[in-house]
Amino acid sequence: AMQIDAAINPGNSGGPVVNEDMEVVGVAFQSLDSAENIGYVVPVTVVRHFLEDIRRHGNYTGFCTLGLSLGHLENESFRKSLQMTDSMSGCVLKDIAPT
């Protein structure tokens, strides 16, 4: 989901979110009862996947995952131990889910 700073309150969630070209890019929803002017958008690709899953299987089977847990290489000492320069970026593999 994408976070937006639009007023999405009970009663107006579930509506379309459009871009500057008036193309629907997702569906708006509110997630926290106590939060105001914070909303989220379910991207249209996720909505399409959900609807196609229901059409094909009669229920939502979800998205597949690669089963990897990644971490950011932000720690300066760790980056130095890997001989990384300031211009280098990357991630570290923290865990692999069993199959």
ABEGO torsion letter per residue (X at the ends): XBBBABBBBBGABGBBBBBAAGBBAEBBBBABAABBGBBBBBBAAAAAAAAAAAAAAGBBAEBBBAGBBBBBBABAAAAAAAGBBAABBEBBBABBBBX
